[in-house]
Structures are given as structure tokens and as C-alpha cells.
């Protein structure tokens, strides 16, 4: 039986709860329970709990060893619904939703608290405005009506269910933690950076800084980009930044030690001894994941830098004795998503194969030149369409017209200041969000040429003059990418939810997720089942989200003892 109950915690650790019908109406009176954990644990027949926010309840349940199969996170739903209605950035709290419903003054959302290293506390704000259960039920019922009014109601309901599942998974991953060997981490730092000096840089950084200064013939601090740019100018070399790709084009003896310094400095600052002391406790790294933390739906973390762990530091991520890590990443996820959302027959046929998508595209449109095919596909998605990119895009358009038209239409909508949506209904921010918060602009590339999350605040689409036109184009690049990257993020959380269900009953634990990669920590004897479960979950997510299309979403899974050995 598909039972759902609503619950709110009360002071002193108690709870108020009530059974609900499918449309959100109470089926009886509100019950008062002295112990929230016992109240929920005593009702294993409940298949979905409705609550203000997962952080309100779930950490306490997990600490007591209680897990729930599904939830409906009212504040996560409110954020999605506001965005869908073109009201991105309005307060998303349950208190704000209740105030809007009753035409009262809307309270602002409390600021997100700073992460507490090593803590196992809640995921979001520490002191939300309390909302009585009666008001919460009104908000929930109104949200059901708003879902029904969405452009695609069933897709929007699926998106809300997926986002709510993501909240559960994020809390569970925080509780489980990523296995982390502090002794191995220290050994890696010693190997890379040398001895630590009190109040200063470690030995290897100090040596490299001296080499940089010697190459310039005067003292230059390599950690200050402006000082480095000025030093190159004094040497008769013009550089605009100290990015690696730009430095590598310069012929000067300061370049090799400068590049090495930058790489090691980043490790020292982001994952050095201080980080280790702050973030690793009892053999686990427990970041706070924030599902849907970006406008496109990608996850972020609140402190700890979990989504930017350098490969050399991954050597410290080691499975417990008798256990292993199943590290799986989706192959060429975003081009496959583009095939599914555009319904381009040719691209769907290519994406229906488990092999190299870029090679298949190159065989059809680029005379077997895989590099050109990859540039063309990524250029179409990320808006790199000038110069050779324009020629590549034309070749792609001839072979896959519906796919290219799909992202072209999204870009045009962005340039014109209109909203675009992911396949499930997650909606882009408006040209200028409330309170002057501008939406994300152009998609940038990192030093390795990898597309990055759009840069928030890159500008609005104000017309008038070259600046306004430039901002409009930037927004077009953002919306072009949004429909693909956002749909991929929606698919990924559906995959996580399906994988979570398949791992239920096993000792296996989801311990890490970023964009298109997931890590499961499990006993060695469960590794084969977990590896199969990952692909089964990917297939299920594709069917649920896109229906019966030929597109496949293959995962490459590696069973390893150490994360660094996975790729």
C-alpha cells in the first residue's frame, strides 16, 4: 500500500504527524508523539514522508539507524516550482510559501550556514522559521495544484520526486562518509611538498618560489598573479593572466617552476595539512552535499572541496579492509542526453551504441576525425561556435539537424530574454533575477579545455549598444548549455535514486557523487552485484525520464581498493 504521512518535529525531540490521501488531504486527526525517531521507525509501512526539509528530520533518523524509502521535501519542491513559474530567487522556505498563500509579508530565507568540518549536522540553514503542521499541509496541497498547472505536470512531479530523493541520498552520503586514510594523505603531502615550516610555505613551494624569482632576476611572489604578470611585462613579455594554457605558450625560464608552483600551491591550500585536520574524522571525509545547488541542478558541496579532489590526493581514498570501491562514470553523458531530448533520429541511433559516441559521430560527419567530431558536439552544447567551431557546427547540422536545432532554439530564447527548461521542467533563471541577482552567463573552459559550470552573475540581457548585445549572446550560450546540462543533472539524480533502491538490503553504501561519477563502498563479495546495479540504474533512469528511446547511458565501472586507481 502506498502510504504517505506528513510530519513536523517539535521541541524536545517529539513530532506531530498525520496520514495523507494521494492529493495531500489529511485522512484523520493530527497525532502527537513524544519521540520523532520512534514515531517514524514505528511506521515502516509509510512509503513517502512529507516534511518541510530533509535536514529537519533525516539526520536524526540516520543517527538512530533509521532510513526511509522516499520523501517529499517541501522546500526543494518550492524552489523548483518558483523557478518553473519564472520567480527564480524568491524565498523558498515553507514559511515563505505559507506567507504567500495567506497574503502575508514574506520572510526572507535564512542565510546558509557555513559548513562545520567533521560535523554530522543538518545540510542547510540552522534555524528555519517554524511552520505548524497545519500550515505545512496547506502549502503541500497548494504545491500539488501548482504541479498540475506545470507545462508538463508528470515530468514536473518526477523532477520533484527526484530532487527529494537527492536530499535523502545527500544526507546518507554525508553520514556514511568517503573512506579516507589520513596517514596516506600525509605521506602524499610530504612527497609533494616536503617539510612543513611554521608560518610559511612548505619546503618545495619555497624552493620553487626561489627559482621563479631567480629566473626574473628579482623577488617575485608566484602566488600573486598581478605580480607575475608585471614581472613578465618587465621582461618584455605580455601575458593577460597566469593560467596554465597561457603560460605554456611563453618561452621564459620562469615558466616551468611557476607552473609547478601553481599546481602544488593549489594542493597545499585546498587539500593540505590544514584541510586534513579540519575535514577527516575517524577515517571518513564527510562533505555536505547540496543537491540542485546550481541553477542547472548540478550538486555542489558546502565546504571541503569534495568535487575538486586532485587525482594525486585520491590516493588517500582507500576502501576498508575486506571492502572495495566501485567507481563508475557515465560515458559521454551530455551528448547522449542531447540525443534523447532533441529526438534527433541520427544522433539517437549513434547514442544507442555503448561504444565511443564521438568516434561514431566522426564516422558519419567528419571523415573519421574523432577530435573534430568531439569539438563539434561540445561546441554545439557549450556555445563554442566561432572560427573553426562554426564550420564544425555546420557539418554537425547537416547530419543531426534536430539536435543542433534544439540547442540553437534554446540559445535564441536566452538571447531574447526568455526562459528555457530541462526535459523534466527545471527552469533557467530570468535575465535578471530578483534583488538584482543576474543569471549565469557564458560557459567557460578550464585550463584543460573542459567545460565548467556557468559563471553566476555574468550579466543580464539589457539591450542597447554592443555591451547589451554581448550580454545577450552570453545568456544565449548559457541557455544553450542549460537545457542539456540541466537535463543531464536531472537524469543523474534519477540514476542515483534507482541505484539507492538496488543497493537496499546490501551492505553497500553510496559515498560519493559528482555530476556523472558515483562511488559505492561495499564488501568485496558485493562488487559484482553493485557494478551491475549501476548500469541497471542508468537504464532505468533513461526509461523513466525519456521513455522508450534507443539512447543508452553506459557506465564504465572499476572495482578498486583506491580511488586513484580507477582512471
N, C-alpha and C positions, 0 to 999 in steps of 0.2 A: 504494500500500500504506500502511495506517495504522500507521506505526511509532512506538513510544514508547520513550524511553530515560530512565533516571534518572541524575542527575549531582550530584556534590558537588565544590566547589572544594577544593584542597589548598594547603598552604603553598608559597610560591614561585611561585604562578600556575598550578599544574597542576590536574589533575582526575582523579577516579575516576568511572567510568561503566559502565552495564550496560544491555543491551537488555531490554525487558519484554514479557510477554504482556498480553492485554487485561485480565486480572484482577490484574495487578501482580506476577506472579511473574517472576523473572529467567529469561532463556532461555539464558544461558551464564555464563561467568565474568566477574568484575569486571575491567575494563581500567584500567590506569594510563597517563595521558597527561601529558607534561611541560608542555603549554600548553593551558589551558582553552578559549581562544578558537579556537585551531586545531582542537581536538578537536570542537567544536560546528560550526564552519564546514565541516569536512570531512564532515559527515553531513547534507547538505541533504534526504535522504530522510526524516529524522525529522520527523514531523508534530506531535508533542507531547513536550515535555521536562518531566520530573518533577523538581522541585527543592525545597529547603527553603523558600526565599523568593525572589521575583523580585529583590529587592535584593542577594541573594548573588551573582548571576551577570550579570543583564541589563545593568546599566550598563557593565560591562567589554565586553560584546559590542557594545553600541551605539557605544561609543567607537572600536571597531575596524571599524565599519560593518557589523556582522552583526546581522540580525534573525531572529527565529524566528516560525513561524506561530502556534503555540499552546504553552501551558504548563499545568502543574498545580502550583499554588502550595500546598504542604502546609500552611503556617501560615495562609493565608487559608482553606483548607478546614477546618482545625481550629477556627478561630473560628466559622465557620458551623455546624459540627456541634455544638460545645459549646452554642451558643445554641439549636439545634433540640432538644437533649436537656435543655433547662432548666437549663443550667450556665453561663449567661452570666457572663463576668467571670473564669472560671478561666484560669490561664495557657495561652496559645495557642501557645507556641513548639513546635518539633519536639522539643526536648529535654524539655519538659514532657509532651508526648504520649507519648514513648518511656518516660519515667519512670512514667507512669500504666499503660502497657501491662505493665511489668515490676514494678509494685507497689513502686517505689522512691519516695524523697522527691521531691516535685515542685518543681523550681526555679521561682522567680518569673520573670516576663518581665522582661527588662532595660528600664529606662525609655527612652522615646522620646527621642532626642537632639534638641536644638534645631536648627532649620534654620540652615544656613550660607548667608547671602546670596551669590548669584552662584556658589555651588559647583555642581558636577555630580556629586555623590556619591550614595550609596545613599539609598533612600527611608525606611528605618526605622532600627532600633537599630544602633549602630556595632559592637558586639562581642557577637554572639549566642553562646550556648553551642554549641560544635562538636558535631555529630552525625555519627557514622560512617555511611557509605552503607548498611551492613548494617542499622543501626537505622532509618534513614530508610525503607528498603524495608519493614520490619515495620510502621512507622506507616502507610505508604501502603496496604498490604494491609488493615490494620485499618480504615482510613478507607473503603475500598471496601465492607467489610461494614457499616459504620455507615450509609453512603449507602443500602444495600439495605434497612436497617431503618427508614428515614425514613417519615413519613406518606405522602408521595408520592415514591418513590425517583427516578423520572425527572426530576421537577421539581427535586429537590434536587441531582441531578447537573448539571442545566442551570445552576442557580444557582452551583455551584462553578466550572463552566467559565466562566461569565460573569465571576465575580469574579476568576478567574485572568487572563482576558483584560484585565480592567480594570487589573490590575497591570502588564501589558505596555504598555498604552496610556498609563498614567500615566508610566512611565519614558520612553517615547518622546516624550511631550509635554514632559517636563522637558528632555530632550536637545535637542529642536527649538527650544523657547522661543517665546514670543509676540513678534512684531516690535514693537520699541519705539523711538521716536525721542526720545532724551534732550533734544535741542535744542528740540523742540516741547513737551515736558513742562516744561522750564524757562520757556519763553515763557508757557505757561498759568499757571504759578505766579506769574510776575511780573505777569501781567494780573489775577489774582485777589487776590493777597496783597501786592503791592507789594515794596518793597525789604526785604532781609533785614538784621536787626540782630544783631550778635554777642551771644549770651547772652540774647536776648529774643525777643518775638514780632515777626513782620514788620509792616510799617507799617500795612497795612489792618486787621489784628487790633487793633493798639494804638489806632487811631482808633475802631474800634467799641467797644472796652472803655471808652474815654473817654466815648463817647456814652451807654453804659449807665449809667456812674457819674453822669453829669450828669443823666440822667433820674430817678435815685433821689435825687439831692441829696447823695450821699456815695459814697466809693470802694467799688465792688463788683466783685469779680473774676468775670467771666462764665463762667470755666472751672471754677468751684466751685459745683455745683448747690445745696449746702446754704446757701451764702452768698446765692445768688439767691433761694431760697425765703424766707429770713429777711428779705431786703430787701423782697420783695413783702408779707410779713406786716406789716412796719413801715409800709407804705403802705396797710394796711387791706385787702389782697387775699390771699385764701387760695389757694395752689396746692400740690398734693401733689408735683409734680415739675417738671422743666424740659423735658419732652417737648414737641415742637413742637405737637401737636394740642391740648395743654392751654394752652400759651402763646397760641395763636391765638384762644382764647376770652376772653382778658383784654384789657381796654381800659386800656392804660397806655403812655406814650411809650417805656418801656424795651423793649417787646416787639419792634418791628421791628429795631433794632440787635442785640438779643440773639439773635433767630432767625438773622440773617445771620452773626453771630459764630460761633454753634454750627456752622453749615454750613461756613464757611471753616476753623474750627479743626479740624474733623474731617479736612478735606483736608490741612491743614498737618501734622497728626500722623501720619495714616495713609498719605499719598501725597505728602509734601512733598519738600524737597531731600534730607533725610537718607535717606528711602526710596529715592529715585532713585539716590543714590550707593551704597547697600547692595545693591540688587536688580537693577539693569540693567547688563549687561555685554555689550559687543560687539553692541549693537543688539538684545538679547534680554532679556526677563524670563522667568526660569526658576523658577517656583514648584515646590514639592514637593507633588504631589497624593497624597492618601491615600484610595484607593478604600475605600468602606464605612467611612468614618471616623466616621460616626454610627450609632446603633443602627438607624436606619431604612434604612441602606445608602447614604445620600447621601454624596457625596465632600466632603472638606474639604481644606484645604492647611495645611502645616506652615510657617507664617510667610509674610510677603509680602502677605497680604490679597488674594489673587488673585480670590476670589469676591465681593469687595465693591469693585470698581473703579468710582468715581463716573463718571457719563456725561461730565462735563467733562474728566476725566483720560483717558478713552478716546480723546480727540483725539490722544494721543501714540501710539496703536496704529495704525501705518501699514504697509501692505504694502511689500515690497521693490520696487525698480524692475522693471517688467515682470511683477509678480505682483499678486495681489489677495487679498482676504479674502472667503470665503463664510461669512457669518454666518447661522446657521439656528436657529430656536427652534420648539419644538413648541407647537401651538395648543391651549390648554385641556387639558393633558395629564392632570391628575389626575381631572377628571370623566370623561374618556374611559376611563381605567383603571378607575374605579369601574363604568362600564357593563360592561366586559369581565369583571371579577372577580365581579360580582354576577349576571351573565347576565340582567339585567332587560331584557325584550324591548323595552319602550318606550324606555328610555334607550339601548340598543344601536342602535335604529333612528335615534334622534337623533344619536348619536355616529358613525353610519355616513356622515354627511354631512361634507363638507370645509369647510362654512361655519361661521358663528358658532354654537357649541353653545348658549350662553346665550340667544340670540335664539330658537332652535328650542324650547328649554325654555319660554321665556316665552310663545311662541305656543300651547303645549299646556296650560300650567298657570297662567299669570299674566296672561292677557288682553293679551299683548304687552308687558308691563312688563319689559324686559330687566334693569334694575337689581335688581328684586325677585327675578327668577329667579336672577341671579348670587349674590345674598345667600343665597338658599335653598340652592343647590347647595354653596357654600363653607361655609355653616353646618352642613349635613349632614356634610361631610367633617371640618371643624375643630372641631365641637362648639359653635358659637355658636348655641345653641338656646333662649335665653331671650327674653322680651319678644316683639317682632315676629318674631324668629327662630323661635319656636315655631309661630306662625301660618304662616309661610312653609314650615316643615318639614311641617306638616300638609297643605298644598296639594301639596307635592312628593310626599309619601307616597301621596296619592290617585292620582297619575299614574304614579309609578315605585315601587311598593311593594317590589319585591325589592331595589332599590338602597338604599333607606332602611333596610330591614330588615337588610341586610348590615352597614352601619356601626353600626346600633343594637346588633346582636348583638356586634360587636367591643367596643363601649363597655361593654356589660353584662359581658362576660368580664373586661375590665380592672377594673371596679368590684369584681368578685368575686375579684380576685387571680389570675385565670387568664391563661395565655399566649395570644397571638394570633400568626398567621403571615401573611406576604405570600403571594401566589399561588404563588411558587416555593419558599417554605419558610423564608425569613429570619424569625427569631423574636424577638418583643419581649423585653426584659429582664424578669425576675421583679419582683414588687412591691418587694422589696429584694434587690439583687444581692449577691454575696459580698463579704465585707470591709466591709459596711455601705454599699456604694455604692448609693444609691437610683436607681430608674429615672427616665426622663424623665417630666415631668408635663404640665401643660396646654400647649396650643399657644398662643403669643402672637401678637399682631399688631404690626407695626412702625408707625412714625409715619404711614405712608401707608395703613395698614389691610391690609397684605399679610401673610399668614400666615408665620410664621417657624419655623425648626427648634425642636422642643420643648426646653424648658429642662431640662438634666440636673440631677438632684438635687432635683426639685421636691417630693419626698416619697413616702412609701410608703402602703400601703392599710391601715395599722393601724386596726382598728375601735375604737369606744368613744368616745362624745362627738362633738360637732359637728366637731372637728378631724379625727378619723378619717374621718367621712363626707365631709368636704370633700376630703380627700386621695384618697379612693376615687373621687369624681367627677372629680377632676383626672386620675387614672390612666385613667378611662374615656374622657376626652377624648383622652388620648394614644393609647390603643389604637384608638379610633375612627379617628384620623388615620393611625396606623401602618400599618394594612392597605392603605390607599390610597397614602400617600406612599411606603411601602416597596416596594409593587408597582411604582409608577412609577419608583423608583430602579432596581429590577431590570430593568425594560423598557429604561431609558435605557442601561444598560451593555451590554445585548444589542444595542441600536441602534449603539452605538459600535463594538462588535466587528464588526458587519456592515459598517459604514462603513469601518472599517480594512481589511477584506478587499477592498472595492470600490476603495479607493484604492491598493492594492498594484499596483505596476507604473507608477504615475503619479509625478510629482514632488511631488504634493500631500502636505501634512503636516497631521495633526491638531495644533492648537496650543493649544486652549483648550476647557474644558468646565465647565459649572456647571448642575446639576440638569436643565434641559430646553433648554439652549442649547449649541451647538457652533460652533467656528470652525475652518475649514480654510484654510490659507495655500497658495496654488497659483499657478502661472503663469496668466496671463490666458486663454490658449487652453484651459486645462483647466476653467475656471469652470463652463461649461455641464454638462460631464460630472459634476463634483463636486456641483453643485446637484441633478442627477437622482439621483446616488448617495445623497444624504442621504435623499430620500423613499423610494427603494428599500430602504435600510437600515431605515427606520422601518417600512415594510410587512413586511419580513422578520422584524423583531423581534416584531411583533404576531402573525404567523403562528406563529413558533416558540414563543412564550410562551403564547398563548391559544388556538391552534388556529384553525379556520375560523369566526370570528365576524364579524359585519358591521361591527364597530367599526373606524374609521380613525384614523390618527395623523398628521394633516397637519403638515407643516413649512412655515414661511414662511422662504424663503431670500433673502438680499440679497447681491448681489455689489458690494463697495465697496472703495475704497482705504483708508478709515479706519473703524475700529470705531464711532466716534461717529456715523457717517452711517447706521448700519444700522437705527436705530429712533428 
